[in-house]
Amino acid sequence: MYIIDKVFLEHPRSVQMSYLQHMCFSCSIGCYFCLGSCQACIHACFPLFFETSSQDCAHSIYTLIKDHRQK
């Protein structure tokens, strides 16, 4: 039982989330990273596209995490 708690529950509990809440929140941030990564790759090849996408992505992720911590 200790292993299950350590692997799956300790960190979510430390950030005041259930396992499911943490999983959904982390997946949503992962989606932002995936989108930002794709946009950055397109921008690398075609500089006129997504000129501020990396900055916008970083700001969005920062805001999501900051707002969650203030709850």
C-alpha positions, 0 to 999 in steps of 0.5 A: 500500500505504501508503494501505491501512495508514494507513486500515485498519491503523494505528489498530488496530495502535496499540491492539494489535488486528488489523483484525478484532478492532478492527472487532468491538470497535468494533461491539460498543461501537456497539451499546451506544451504539445501545441506550443512545440508544434507552433515553434517548429513551424515558426522555425521553418516559416518565421512569419508564422506564430511569431509570439507563440512560444512566449504566449505558450509559456505565459499561458502555462505560467498563468494556469499554474499560478492561478491553480496555486492561489486556490 
